[in-house]
Amino acid sequence: MARFVLLLMLGMTIFSAAALAANSAVIFMYHRFGEGNYPSTSITLDQFQAHITELQQGGYTVMAVADIVAALQKGEALPDRAIGITIDDAYLSAFSQAWPRLKAAGFPLTLFVATDPVDRKTRGYMTWQQIRQLKKEGVTIGSQSASHLHMAASTEQANRRDLEKSKARFRAELGVTPELIAYPYGEAGLAVMTLAEEAGFKAGFGQHSGVVGKYSNMYYLPRFALNEKYGAVDRFRLAANALDLPIGDLTPADPLIDAGDENPP
């Protein structure tokens, strides 16, 4: 009898883990590639290649982030070990180093772009011509606002104006407006999330670690950040195999904690 109960519990555990895996995805976030002067936001090319090799050989399904979002919104099951890849800020090394490797591997990419640095032709950033080329080659272009402002600390008027400016620039340069937004610095409260939804975005992304699943807030989706310090393939593999955590209640609902708020034990 005890053996039967043990086997039953083991079977339930395996089924539960499989169910969670089929309804969740891990999304990774990168910034720079092979830029050793920026170790907090860059990853070495050897590390990045090791990540690609792991994804090729580890039984993962690398999906377009927009497809992951669509599946979650429709309540459709995701494949086991679903992975999404995002790059923030449109640094030139993403164009010259990351995309050729991802393209060769057949992996889809979502690139989040703040339009002001591109408009200013800021050194070390992509040009609009390069971004158009990426779009033509199948890269999903997302928004990171216009000025890369601290949205959680800005007024609604300033945020709305900044988003409208960026949407106008995307329409002018790419002929489309992005459906996904990554909040600059990963900062967002409920007011910013509501604004993102009102602005027509289908989902919003932070920079907090976690697994995307049916319990996730679609306007504050987590991503695992990778850089030189936290880019070892063992950590990458651990994150890639993480499962969604079922949540019954989350308090406080707003991740933005005001300095004047009470902090109960």
C-alpha angles and dihedrals in degrees: 000000000000089000090052092050091048092051091046092051091047091051092049090050092051091046091048092050091047091049092051091047091052092054101043143062138196117228121197127206126208133174115178134014126212093350101134094181089069105047094159092062103021132078125204118251090239090055092048093049089050089055091051091048091050091052091048096049104029102074097255129147110222109204137182107265090231089059091050090052092047093051092051093047091050094044091242122152118255121220118263113276095012112186133191126194124209134175123198132210102017096252114182093244089064088061098040101035113016105040097050089055094045092045092051089052092048093240120149119232137203115205119197113208133194104205102210097067089049092048090050090050088234113197113258095024130104123259124236088252090058092047090051089052091052091049090050089052092054104268113145111232116214132182129255093177123261105276099024088241128176095261096185090058097041130086122260089246093053092047093047092048091049093050092048090051092052093047090053091051093048091050091049096047104031105020092235140073118232120253095202129060132194110202110234110256087003090274120147140139128192091274092056092045091051090049091051090053092047089050089061102257115146095209142001130214134211130189099247119118119251148102123279114232146136091291093056125109102244090215095051105040118169128236133189108240118217130199138145094285095044099030103091112133091239091060090043090053092047092052093043090057097046118124132220117265113226109232124201097179135003121199126221098027091204112068090201107091115199117220089238095052120109115250107209119199 
